[in-house]
Amino acid sequence: MITYDLTNIGSDSLYEYLYKSIKNDILQGKLKAGEKLPSKRIFASNLGVSVITVENAYARLNAEGYIYSMPKRGFYVSDFGSPIPEPKKSFTRQRVSLTGGDASYFADFSSNQTLSELFPFTIWSKVIRELLSDSRVQLMTNSPCGGILVLRQSISKYLQEFRGMAVSPDQIIIGAGTEYLYSLLIQLLGNDKVYGVENPGYRKLEQIYKSFHVPCEWISMDENGICISELEEKEGDIVHITPSHHYPTGIVMPISRRYELLGWAARKDGRYIIEDDYDSELRLSGQPIPTLQSIDKSEKVIYMNTFTKTLCSTVRISYMVLPQELAERFYEKLSFYSCTVSNFEQYTLANFILEGKFEAHINRLRNYYRKKRDGLVEAFRNSRLADIVDISGEEAGLHFLLTIRTQVPETEVMERAEARGIKLVPLSKYYYGESGMENVYVMNYSSVDVGKAGEIAERIYKSSV
């Protein structure tokens, strides 16, 4: 089995680096003419990458004549002693040059980067100046392990007023990003527990849980959310879900499934639900969806949220709300940890919330993203693309699903789009195992220029037909 070190790939994408590595081995004679390459799935498993990465590398090698395919048999190294098959038509990637000569996609639907003009720099800096002038002693006093009290009080008040959650500040734990909080939860709940995650879902969760050597199971979803029967079958103890707006499908878990899930947790000691409410503030249509925590009577729900979606991705402040019994256990077992968010950031955010500036900022964000979403969706529906696509899941958050009805294979659509400067992310990427999905794309639009929407639609259309 051929293998490559993918830990230091420089500026190349994974598939580009893999393509170059195989190409070099062919040119140097390490891979001989007629030699069969590993199957895409086995090769991907051996390298620890997605099957799509291998597919893209093989597709490019095949297009350029370095390898050839035989139906139902696989890919083989071409014989350079005979004429190389004529490459398929190539596309010139259209890029927009940025300052410094860097290159960028014309539209990158994989990015969740916050635009700098959306961050309230003026107000934020004003709050910081006031703190530096009036709160010097507090700023220099070590924070409790769970975070400074005034921030936990402000979050508690905010959750009561806007999410209908009656929680004590003592139940709230502040941390630098949700990944850090997951590590605390594993230590709190035990690494002998089986953690269930949604399939499809946020693949990084599996990486985090497995890095702590805890058993992690992918649990299938239906149209109402995670399947309880499969959770029981796989003997899950902890389940990690996004019930108010599932990522990436956009499913909202109905009340019947929520109570069914709460019943599952209540039936056995040691079972808990981690409710990830990552983008609840950015519901752009209809009423906010009540949290699972707000209807939990058995204290089985651990609520998690972050400010990275509402402020910016570089403000690493997240929090979790523990059931009372777990909060007491946290302070007994893990109070030796220092809070990982600086006092300066904690006090600034606390004042930002308490003075009503956070609420005003959220309202501004909703209006901005609603206009961006509407502009993008309208441009798609008024273009040639409208005849071959369906749009869903656009009511909340900063992404929607784009289903393209085409006979062109998904990998080819992606490569064509990339050649035209459009970065697409398939829904299949979020599945563990076979997805059964083809040409459904997760369109993160937060950093896309809506002024280019018409041209974006045309480029996607040309890539799909």
Secondary structure as UniProt FT lines:
FT   TURN            10..11
FT   HELIX           14..27
FT   TURN            28..29
FT   TURN            33..34
FT   HELIX           40..47
FT   HELIX           51..63
FT   TURN            64..65
FT   STRAND          67..70
FT   TURN            71..73
FT   STRAND          74..77
FT   TURN            80..81
FT   STRAND          95..97
FT   TURN            99..100
FT   STRAND          103..105
FT   STRAND          107..108
FT   TURN            109..110
FT   HELIX           116..118
FT   HELIX           121..134
FT   HELIX           136..139
FT   TURN            145..146
FT   HELIX           149..163
FT   HELIX           169..171
FT   STRAND          172..175
FT   HELIX           178..189
FT   TURN            191..192
FT   STRAND          195..199
FT   HELIX           203..211
FT   TURN            212..213
FT   STRAND          216..222
FT   TURN            223..224
FT   STRAND          225..226
FT   HELIX           228..233
FT   TURN            234..235
FT   STRAND          238..241
FT   TURN            247..249
FT   HELIX           255..266
FT   TURN            269..270
FT   STRAND          272..276
FT   TURN            278..279
FT   HELIX           280..282
FT   HELIX           293..295
FT   STRAND          301..306
FT   TURN            308..311
FT   TURN            313..314
FT   STRAND          318..321
FT   HELIX           324..333
FT   TURN            335..336
FT   HELIX           343..354
FT   TURN            355..356
FT   HELIX           357..381
FT   HELIX           384..387
FT   STRAND          389..392
FT   TURN            397..398
FT   STRAND          399..404
FT   HELIX           410..419
FT   TURN            420..421
FT   STRAND          422..423
FT   HELIX           427..430
FT   STRAND          440..444
FT   TURN            446..447
FT   HELIX           450..452
FT   HELIX           453..464
//
